[in-house]
């Protein structure tokens, strides 16, 4: 069908397809008074033929195999489904990890049953993993082990970042305290001619 839209043979080379496309674009472009629907059909046909796997450039007959084309279309849908699941896997793991953490904490809190610190700790770790999974949402999923490692890496990076920020704040506070002490020492020993309120 795409060959008919462009007006070329099925064994046409890429150069012949491009030339036919250029001619039809000149004739049917909406800016030059052409029909937008026809222009769109021509563009779709060209894109479909141009994106096909490498074609024979000389002579060879193009074999049309509807079963293979259909299988390629189904494979594409399967690949799209896998990509959809892959991109949303970390968000799903985050939600499941949070739910598991809440259930574990509820089971170990001792309100209805005996107090169980192991379940409380497991619930806390599960909720912490929830944060790590959530930080990686939108990343491609490459298996549960890789997802756990990525989540742990994110948690470690976050904790390291928090510690570095605290370190900088403490270093600034310490620097201010040292400067104030130094100024007081200078004032007491060498600047005693200054008024007392300085």
Secondary structure, DSSP 8 states (H G I E B T S, - for coil): -HHHHHT--TT--HHHHHHHHHHHHHHH-GGGT--HHHHHHHHHHHHHHHTSS---SSS------HHHHHHHHHHHHHHHHHHHHHHHHHHHHHHHHHHHHHHHHHHHSSSSS---HHHHHHHHHHHHHHHHHHHTTTS----HHHHHHHHHHHHHHHHHHHHHHHHHHHHHHHHHHHHHHHHHHHHHHT-TTS-TT-
